[in-house]
């Protein structure tokens, strides 16, 4: 019986597609106005360029942290990444029609830049170059485009344009040969484009977190003074335009796939179709104000968790600046949002967090890796982490040759034969339908680290998957080096991909006729692994406001030399013995107490028991 039904469904789908009214790809280029960027005090670029940005061994030894590890492949991966980092720095070419005000690390996607890319490049690895290159320049350039209402666009051009993209897509418009109806369709199509832009014009709210993380390394309070006003207005825009205003979901936040950055992530709630149907059947489309269609009754997990992270950062920034009343207000918002996420978006039956629509009970149970934002933002409880962890070690979900796919693999074995379905896990990645994306891998591993001191399984998962992920990245360089018979960074930089295949760790590929590969030389956020995770997860050293933590899980001699925090510096090295003793460490520090660092805390496991070793920073400075 199922075959005639499937056949009938097939012909129904074909007939539907044949009648579909498609909207073609289009870009809207909007020139920034004079009133934009008014909250940021840097208004122009200082020509001529003061100095070129280039990697050198001297820079590494004097200004950049140096990774100490016996694995030569990881050393090579880290070094090539830093060289590529400096080779990909850009600056405004001239003063004509130029809106960018600072040098920036180009994400290498195009000659445009994206807001969340710049945030990841800042807080995930670029912050470690703070004494040499101001990685926050990429954020400066976006503040210069900020609208008076606080909005900051997702995509900009150095030449003064914010860019809004509407991809090719089917609509519910019905093709007709009636001239009157066709004229109405053209108006409806215009309004549908406007609505799509309004719903997708933002990027994930990660900028405050990026500024706070940068401060932890730079200790540049003056920078916080300069950016707090843009950040306060940006917060207001998020609350005015992306927060659910009424009903059971009140207080959570919404977005759409393109605005989330995960362009083709598959979702069960077809929210966009319902949104555009409000226009496609309207008899007087010219009278529609698309802004009136932005009150939503659905909420998205990733932006809600990101806004909790945002409130945490804003509370910290305001506190450092002495604005205690504002700090407490942001702390209260963070706490309320955390509670609401757990109340409304947690699904105890499926053991994960999901988008919701209408009511908290109506969950959209598509398993995507973005649910692990809740670990990175410390939303999840200990018991919720216990429920989520098995997904990372199951091949039905997120266990793969290359950690971690963006979409659970459960959709592949069950649905592969049913080609009528639009979405399924793709072995090559097909962008966000299975690709291993550096940002999601980073936040997942770092999220696990937030709980690893108390959870043995979280410790085992983050350590094993960190090793596996970085080994795959290093193998890409080794293989390319062997095939090309060269070790030149100019050649090997092509192995840093926009996203990776979940099945082999090579470049991800689109599911199109050309099998279009992921962009290469994407450092950009491809630096999250070779620089950020090497230091923070593999070696395990992280900087906090008053402490440095070291998750020590390796047995070789390893550490970091020349880790600069503000004007202070620390050298950390260990040759772990069994059991571990203070004498196994080589530690020296200078000026860190003046930067507010009070202690070095080492977490390690012996015989399945988590242990902790604490060094007083004053003692380390006296012993150097």
FENWO-V611217 format. One record per pair of residues at least 24 apart in sequence whose ideal C-beta (glycine too) atoms are under 8 Angstrom apart, sorted by the first residue. I is the first residue (numbers start at 1). J is the second residue. If there is no record, write none. Layout:
i: <I;I>
j: <J;J>
This chain:
i: <6;6;9;10;13;17;19;19;20;20;21;21;21;21;21;21;21;21;22;22;22;22;23;23;23;23;23;23;23;23;24;25;25;25;25;26;26;26;27;27;27;27;28;28;28;28;28;28;29;29;29;29;30;30;30;30;31;31;32;32;32;32;32;32;35;35;36;36;36;36;36;37;37;37;37;37;38;38;39;39;39;39;39;40;40;40;40;40;40;40;40;41;42;42;42;42;42;42;43;43;44;44;45;45;45;45;45;45;45;47;47;47;49;49;53;53;53;53;53;54;54;55;55;55;55;55;59;61;62;63;63;63;63;63;64;64;64;64;64;65;65;65;65;65;65;65;66;66;66;67;67;67;67;68;68;68;68;68;68;68;69;69;69;69;69;69;70;70;70;71;73;73;73;73;73;74;74;74;74;76;76;76;76;77;77;77;77;77;77;78;78;78;80;80;80;80;80;81;81;81;81;81;81;82;83;83;84;84;84;84;84;84;85;85;85;85;85;85;86;87;87;87;88;88;88;89;92;93;97;97;98;98;98;99;99;99;99;99;99;99;99;99;100;100;100;101;101;101;102;102;102;102;102;102;103;103;103;104;104;104;104;105;105;105;105;105;106;107;107;107;108;108;108;108;108;109;109;109;109;111;111;112;112;112;112;113;113;113;113;113;113;113;114;114;114;114;115;115;115;115;115;115;115;115;115;116;116;116;116;116;116;117;117;118;118;119;119;119;119;119;120;120;120;120;120;120;120;121;121;121;122;122;122;122;123;123;123;123;123;123;124;124;124;124;124;124;124;125;125;125;125;125;126;127;127;127;127;127;128;128;128;128;130;130;130;130;130;131;135;136;136;136;136;139;139;139;139;142;143;143;146;146;146;147;149;149;149;149;150;150;150;150;150;150;150;151;151;151;151;151;152;152;152;152;152;153;153;154;154;154;154;154;154;155;164;164;164;165;166;166;166;167;167;171;171;172;172;172;172;172;173;184;184;187;187;188;188;188;188;190;191;191;191;191;191;191;192;192;192;194;195;195;195;195;195;196;196;196;198;198;198;198;199;199;199;199;199;199;200;200;200;200;201;202;202;202;202;202;203;203;204;204;204;204;204;204;205;205;205;205;205;205;206;206;206;207;207;208;208;208;208;208;208;209;209;209;209;209;211;211;212;212;212;212;215;215;216;216;216;216;217;217;217;217;218;219;219;219;219;219;220;221;221;224;224;224;225;228;228;228;228;231;231;232;232;235;235;238;238;241;242;244;244;244;244;245;246;247;247;248;248;248;248;249;249;249;249;249;249;249;249;251;251;251;252;252;252;252;252;252;252;252;252;253;253;253;253;253;254;254;254;254;254;255;255;255;260;260;260;260;261;262;262;262;262;262;263;263;264;264;264;264;265;265;265;265;265;265;266;266;266;266;266;266;266;267;267;267;268;268;268;269;269;269;269;271;271;271;297;297;298;298;298;298;299;299;299;299;299;300;301;301;301;301;301;301;301;301;301;302;302;304;304;304;304;305;305;305;305;305;305;305;306;306;307;308;308;308;308;308;308;309;309;309;311;312;316;338;341;341;342;342;342;342;346;348;351;351;351;351;352;352;352;353;353;366;367;367;367;367;367;368;368;368;369;369;369;369;369;369;369;370;370;372;372;372;372;373;373;374;375;375;375;375;375;375;376;376;376;376;376;377;378;380;382;382;382;385;385;385;386;386;389;389;389;389;392;392;392;393;400;400;400;401;401;401;401;401;402;402;402;402;402;402;402;402;402;402;403;403;403;403;403;403;403;404;404;404;404;404;404;405;405;405;405;405;406;406;406;406;406;406;406;407;407;407;409;409;426;427;427;427;428;428;428;428;428;428;428;429;429;429;429;429;429;429;430;430;430;430;431;431;431;433;434;435;435;435;435;435;435;436;436;436;436;436;436;437;437;438;438;438;438;438;438;439;439;441;441;441;441;442;442;442;442;445;445;445;446;446;449;449;449;449;449;452;452;453;453;453;453;454;456;456;456;459;459;459;459;462;463;466;466;466;467;469;469;470;470;470;470;470;472;472;473;473;473;475;476;476;493;493;493;494;494;495;496;496;496;496;496;496;496;496;497;497;498;498;498;535;541;543;545;546;546;546;546;547;547;547;547;547;548;548;548;548;548;549;549;549;549;550;550;550;550;551;551;552;552;552;552;552;553;553;559;565;565;565;566;566;566;567;567;567;568;568;568;568;568;570;570;572;576;578;579;580;580;580;580;582;582;585;587;587;587;588;588;588;589;589;589;589;590;590;591;592;592;592;593;593;593>
j: <418;420;420;420;420;170;174;175;170;171;170;171;172;173;174;175;185;189;168;169;170;171;166;168;169;170;171;189;192;193;168;165;166;167;168;165;166;193;163;164;165;166;163;164;165;166;193;197;157;161;162;163;161;162;163;164;160;161;99;144;145;160;161;162;147;148;144;145;146;147;148;99;143;144;145;146;146;148;143;146;229;230;233;140;143;144;146;226;227;229;230;226;101;102;140;143;144;226;101;144;95;101;91;92;95;98;100;101;102;92;94;95;91;103;86;89;103;132;133;86;87;82;83;85;86;87;132;562;562;129;131;132;562;564;128;129;131;132;562;128;535;560;561;562;563;564;560;561;562;534;535;539;560;539;557;558;559;560;561;573;534;538;539;554;556;558;556;557;558;556;471;474;475;477;478;470;474;534;538;474;477;478;487;470;473;474;477;530;534;530;531;534;477;489;492;493;530;496;523;526;527;530;531;531;489;493;489;493;496;521;523;527;125;126;129;523;527;531;133;489;490;493;521;523;524;133;158;158;159;160;158;159;160;141;144;145;156;157;158;159;160;161;141;144;158;140;141;144;134;136;137;138;140;141;133;134;137;137;138;140;141;133;135;137;138;524;524;522;524;525;519;521;522;523;524;498;519;522;524;157;158;155;156;157;163;138;141;142;155;156;157;158;154;155;203;261;142;152;153;154;155;156;202;203;207;154;203;204;206;261;439;524;525;142;210;204;206;207;209;210;206;210;438;439;442;525;528;524;525;527;210;211;213;214;206;209;210;212;213;214;439;442;525;527;528;531;532;527;528;531;532;535;527;213;214;216;217;218;217;531;535;563;214;217;218;220;564;564;214;210;211;214;223;207;210;211;227;207;227;230;230;233;234;237;233;236;237;240;233;234;235;236;237;238;240;201;202;234;237;241;202;207;230;234;237;201;202;200;201;202;203;259;261;203;197;200;201;258;193;196;197;258;263;276;280;273;276;277;280;281;280;283;285;285;286;279;280;282;285;285;279;282;285;286;288;290;276;279;280;290;275;276;279;290;293;258;272;276;290;291;293;294;255;256;259;272;275;294;256;257;258;259;259;238;241;242;255;259;259;261;255;260;261;302;303;306;234;238;303;306;307;310;306;309;310;231;234;234;235;310;313;314;317;306;309;310;312;313;313;317;312;313;316;317;317;320;543;544;545;565;543;564;565;566;566;565;566;567;595;596;566;320;321;317;320;321;321;317;318;321;323;314;317;314;326;310;314;307;310;294;303;296;297;298;299;295;295;297;358;344;358;359;360;297;298;299;344;356;358;359;360;336;337;340;299;300;304;337;340;341;344;345;356;299;300;303;304;307;296;298;299;300;303;300;302;303;300;302;303;370;439;302;368;370;406;432;431;432;430;431;432;433;368;370;406;407;432;433;366;407;411;422;423;424;433;355;364;366;364;365;366;298;355;357;364;296;298;357;357;358;355;356;357;358;344;345;355;356;357;355;341;345;353;354;355;370;371;373;374;370;373;337;340;341;345;341;353;373;374;376;377;379;373;377;337;334;337;338;341;377;379;373;376;377;337;377;545;379;374;379;379;380;381;384;384;387;387;388;390;391;387;388;391;379;380;407;391;397;407;408;410;406;407;408;398;404;405;406;407;440;444;406;440;440;443;444;447;443;447;447;443;444;447;448;450;451;443;444;446;447;450;447;450;451;451;454;455;451;455;458;455;457;455;457;458;461;444;461;465;461;436;502;503;472;502;503;504;505;436;468;469;472;500;501;502;503;504;505;436;441;444;445;465;468;469;436;440;441;444;465;502;429;434;435;436;502;432;433;434;435;436;437;440;432;433;434;434;502;511;501;502;503;501;503;508;509;510;511;515;499;500;501;502;508;509;518;508;509;510;511;499;508;510;511;502;499;500;501;502;508;518;499;500;501;502;505;508;499;500;499;525;526;527;528;529;525;528;469;528;529;533;528;529;532;533;469;533;537;536;537;536;537;540;542;551;551;603;551;603;610;612;610;605;608;610;551;553;605;610;537;553;533;537;538;538;529;533;529;530;533;534;538;500;505;505;529;530;505;505;506;520;521;523;520;521;520;520;521;522;523;524;526;527;530;522;526;522;524;526;560;572;597;596;596;597;598;599;597;598;599;600;601;572;597;599;600;601;600;601;602;603;600;601;602;603;603;604;576;580;602;603;604;604;605;586;592;595;597;591;594;595;591;594;595;592;593;594;595;597;600;620;600;604;606;606;604;606;611;613;613;615;615;615;620;623;620;623;624;617;620;621;624;621;624;621;617;620;621;617;618;621>
